[in-house]
Amino acid sequence: MTITESSLPGVGKKFEVELDDNEMVIVIHNTGKRELFRRPDPDADAEKVFSFEDKLARKIGSIIEGAHFQPVEAETTETTLPGGLLLEWYEVAPGSGLIGETLESAHIGNRTGATIVAIQRGEQTIDSPPADTDFQEGDTLIVIGTPENCEAFEEVLADG
């Protein structure tokens, strides 16, 4: 899959995504408006499929990215953010040395450079968890950091 990005002066950016049997074109306007087009083959004109305002486009994007629901149980999921930062999801597995620790007592930031931005605990999401939040088996930790920070966090998660 190839993704081509180009500037549209005075308009915004255009992203062309090659799919197996056609092409998807996404135009992001400077105003925040997003338009999604489908091109059945490289020589055809693009057909407009959807148009979204900024707020709705961001909500749909977060749904597609998996921020609201992770359909496949995975040990980690990663998303690359601008600047090379990663946004990853980690599960606190049985026997993890972090179980029973708090954010404060575990010193995650000092030890790894990574930041825990949210904790998914069952149906509850703890946004910007306070320092006294404890880690529990089965928690899904949403972590942001460089690849090196995330690698160091994985070691702490495994060893405690």
N, C-alpha and C positions, 0 to 999 in steps of 0.2 A: 504494500500500500504506500503510495507516494502522496505527500501533501505539499503543495506549492503555495507559497505566500507571496502576495504582491500588494503594493500600495496603490490606492485609488486616490490621487490628489484631489483634495477638496471633498472627498466622500468618506474615506476610511481605509479599510483593509479587505482584501479578497483572499479566501483560502479555497483551493481546489483540491479535492480529495478523490483520488482514483480508487474506485471500487471494482469488484470482479467484472461486472457487466455494464457499468455506467460510471458517471462521475457526479459527485456532489459538490456544489459551489456554495460557499457561505460568505456573505458580505456583511461586514460589521461597520456600520456607519459611525461617523464621529459623534453623532447624537445619541448613540447607544442602541439604536434600532438594529435588529439582525434580520437578514433575509436568507432563506434556504432555497436553493435551486437544485434541480436535477437535470443532468445532461445525459440523454440515453446513449449517445456515442460522441466521440471527440469532434465530429464535424457538425453536430446538431446544435440548434439554439438551446440555451438553458431554459427550462420551464420552472416558473416560480411555484414552490410547494407551500412554504409558510413564511410569515412575517411576524416577528415578535418585538415588543418593546423591551427595553433594557432589563427591567425588573423580572419580567416573565422569562426572558432568555436566560438570565442568571439562575433562576429557580430550576428551569428545565435542565440546564447544564449541570447543576449540582445533583440532580436526580440521575442523569445519565452517568455521571462520574461515580456514583455509588455512595454519596454522602448520606442519603436517606435510607438506603436498603442495600445490603450486600447479598446478592443472590447465591453466591457460592462461598461456602465456608473456607476461608483461606487463612494461613498463618500470618501472612502480611499482604497488604495491598499498598501500592505506592502511586502517587501522583506527583509529577514534576511541576513545580511552580516557577514563575519567572525568577531569574537569578540563580537557578540551579538548586533551589530548596526542594526537599521532598516532603510530601504530606503522606504519612503511612499509618496503617491500621495494624495494631498488634493485639493478639489475645494473650491474656495472663493465663498460662497453662497450669494445670495441677502441679504442685511442687515448686512453683516459681518462688525464688527467695524474696520477691517483692510482696507476696501475700502477707497482709497484716501491717505492712509498712505504710506510712503516709507519704504524700508528696514531699512534705518537709523533711521527714526523717530519711528518705531515700536519696535526697540530694541529686536528683536526676540531672538537672541543669548543670551543676558543678561537675558531676562525674562524666557527663556525655556531651554537653552542649546542646542537647535536644530539649524541646519543650513539649509537654503534654498539654494540648489545647482543649481536649474534651475526653470524657470517659463515657462509653456506652455500657450501661449496666442493665441487662434485661431490656425492658421497654423504655427505661429512663435514660436520658442523655444529660450528663453533667457538663455544662459549658463552662469554660475557664474555671476548672475545679480549684477550690480553695486549698491552702497548704495542709489543712487537717484531713483532707480526703484520703481514705485508706484504699489500698489496692485489694481487690477480691478476686478469687478464682473465677474465670469466665469473663471478667471485664474485657472490653475491647478498648484499647488506648489509642487515641488519635494523636499522633506525634508529628511535629514539624522540626526539620533540621537539615543540615547538609548530608550528603551520603555518608560522610565519616561520622557525623553525630549519630545518625540512625544505626550505623554498624556498631558503634559503641553502646547505644541503647539496647540493641539486640543482645549483646553480651551481658549487660546488667540484668535484662529481663530473664535471661536463662539462668544466671548465677545468683542474682539477688545482690 
